[in-house]
Amino acid sequence: MDSQSQAIEFTKKYFTTIASITASTMLARTLINECLPSELRSLVSSSKAKLFSRFSTEHTIIIQQTEGLTPNELYDAASTYLRTKISLRMKRLRASKSEDNNNIIVSLDDGEGLADIFQGAEYKWKLVSEEKESPRGGAIKIKWYELSFHNKYKEITLNAYFPHILERSKDIKAADKRLKLYMNQYDSWSCIDLNHPATLETLALEAELKQTIIEDLARFVKRKQYYKKIGKAWKRGYLLFGPPGTGKSSLVAAIANYLRFDIYDLDLKEVTSNTRLKRLLVAMKNKSVLVIEDIDCSIDLQNRDEEGEDKKKPNKDDVTLSGLLNFIDGLWSTSGEERIIVLTTNYKDRLDPALLRPGRMDMHIQMGYCGPNSFKVLASNYHDIDEHPLFEEIEELLKEVQVTPAEVAEELLRSDDVDICLACLIQLLNRKKEEVQGNEESAEDSHDNKEKDGDDKQIDEEKQQVGAKTGVSD
Ligand SMILES: Nc1ncnc2c1ncn2[C@@H]1O[C@H](COP(=O)(O)OP(=O)(O)OP(=O)(O)O)[C@@H](O)[C@H]1O
């Protein structure tokens, strides 16, 4: 059981106890502080849940803004979660004073509070705030949510609704996050906003491959506890290989957009020593994608030479492939979490076997030429069309020639007129087809010529042999 579910389990028992005794804040605090193991204290005290009966069937939980000076995680999550529920109703927000205790009640829904339904359970939320005298003088405002629900939904609330709110708020915050693209310069990272439009949806990949990637990423981000349990660092490595223009860089951007992770684009040519490389890697934040593009040629990792001429004598602190990989797998991987590492190459066969060893890169993804399915994705992206009279011809040609998605994309961008674009694409595909046929013919010719040369040679030899026997020669 992870700490969150343990805490929720505890809260559940705790509610039952408290409900049967009385709703006392003091008692609640004492119980939390005394009964709870320290590692769970923050979560439960953050839920700051008191239960008291207003009516026999209704329970109300108070979720306060802070626990002492510490922000309350559940309050914060609830605020984020409710934002998505009240966006259309914000104009109806109003403040009023409650009759009984002079509280200022901010009603989210015309004094009734905001209603929410989860797994059939109905909830009423109220944001309440109260001015209090600060011990240091002046007034301070205390805020809390009152969450009311029927007694019978107690289990669902603790076991599913609260975890759902915590989870949803994480997703909402991630979606709001501005992504960054970091690049290494000298010894440090500098960054700009990442506004790459690629998404897994718009990427032209074979449907099955795309689905596999999406499932793999979704599984990865949910597996914090699992990685902890198996004693492995929470990271995942992808090796992307394929010809230029097949979408390797676009896939990196799409992964970052999908996970809402920043990208760290590491240019190894800029890194002059292992020590500096480690410094850069350690400075990376969690929830990030580390990319090393064209790993096969970005650097001669075994024994590199900046001038590209004679190999220089390796220095003890030179960046080496094994140094890089060991650090990524070893110390670095334990210094952070939720990291994706992507290496790209146009030539998988040129890679050092150490990189291809099982367990090094978790997934090897081949980015291929544009097939009929990928073409349809591109046509839909660029011209919002799912069918067209020219599709059949294009799809037949795509089965015969190799064209990259980048080349197809270029044709589709030529004009706003889809007919013109598709006609241009057909021209390109036909040119490629003729080239292939031309190559095949010339290959056949040279093969025939070789055979003919071979035949002529054999005839000459036979003639010579005959000549030798008869004494006749040319
Ligand atoms: N699979 C794809 N899906 C959608 N668009 C693609 C795809 N592949 C290429 N493109 C288009 O072509 C452009 C170039 O592709 P990209 O840079 O991602 O290819 P690459 O494989 O990384 O190439 P290189 O090896 O030269 O870096 C992209 O900006 C995109 O518009």
PDBQT file of the ligand as one rigid body, heavy atoms in Angstrom, charges set to zero:
ROOT
HETATM    1  N1  LIG A 501       6.069  11.403 -38.981  1.00  0.00    +0.000 N 
HETATM    2  C1  LIG A 501       5.790  12.689 -39.220  1.00  0.00    +0.000 A 
HETATM    3  N2  LIG A 501       4.572  13.186 -38.945  1.00  0.00    +0.000 NA
HETATM    4  C2  LIG A 501       4.271  14.460 -39.186  1.00  0.00    +0.000 A 
HETATM    5  N3  LIG A 501       5.122  15.335 -39.727  1.00  0.00    +0.000 NA
HETATM    6  C3  LIG A 501       6.357  14.898 -40.024  1.00  0.00    +0.000 A 
HETATM    7  C4  LIG A 501       6.746  13.554 -39.781  1.00  0.00    +0.000 A 
HETATM    8  N4  LIG A 501       8.006  13.402 -40.177  1.00  0.00    +0.000 NA
HETATM    9  C5  LIG A 501       8.410  14.576 -40.647  1.00  0.00    +0.000 A 
HETATM   10  N5  LIG A 501       7.420  15.496 -40.554  1.00  0.00    +0.000 N 
HETATM   11  C6  LIG A 501       7.488  16.882 -41.010  1.00  0.00    +0.000 C 
HETATM   12  O1  LIG A 501       8.804  17.103 -41.507  1.00  0.00    +0.000 OA
HETATM   13  C7  LIG A 501       9.526  18.042 -40.731  1.00  0.00    +0.000 C 
HETATM   14  C8  LIG A 501      10.922  17.488 -40.434  1.00  0.00    +0.000 C 
HETATM   15  O2  LIG A 501      10.789  16.332 -39.624  1.00  0.00    +0.000 OA
HETATM   16  P1  LIG A 501      11.757  15.996 -38.402  1.00  0.00    +0.000 P 
HETATM   17  O3  LIG A 501      12.760  17.072 -38.219  1.00  0.00    +0.000 OA
HETATM   18  O4  LIG A 501      10.925  15.659 -37.227  1.00  0.00    +0.000 OA
HETATM   19  O5  LIG A 501      12.454  14.701 -38.962  1.00  0.00    +0.000 OA
HETATM   20  P2  LIG A 501      13.761  13.980 -38.422  1.00  0.00    +0.000 P 
HETATM   21  O6  LIG A 501      13.559  12.529 -38.645  1.00  0.00    +0.000 OA
HETATM   22  O7  LIG A 501      14.054  14.424 -37.035  1.00  0.00    +0.000 OA
HETATM   23  O8  LIG A 501      14.866  14.524 -39.401  1.00  0.00    +0.000 OA
HETATM   24  P3  LIG A 501      16.453  14.650 -39.113  1.00  0.00    +0.000 P 
HETATM   25  O9  LIG A 501      16.991  13.255 -38.989  1.00  0.00    +0.000 OA
HETATM   26  O10 LIG A 501      16.935  15.346 -40.368  1.00  0.00    +0.000 OA
HETATM   27  O11 LIG A 501      16.622  15.484 -37.895  1.00  0.00    +0.000 OA
HETATM   28  C9  LIG A 501       8.725  18.250 -39.474  1.00  0.00    +0.000 C 
HETATM   29  O12 LIG A 501       8.763  19.583 -39.058  1.00  0.00    +0.000 OA
HETATM   30  C10 LIG A 501       7.320  17.863 -39.877  1.00  0.00    +0.000 C 
HETATM   31  O13 LIG A 501       6.663  18.982 -40.410  1.00  0.00    +0.000 OA
ENDROOT
TORSDOF 0
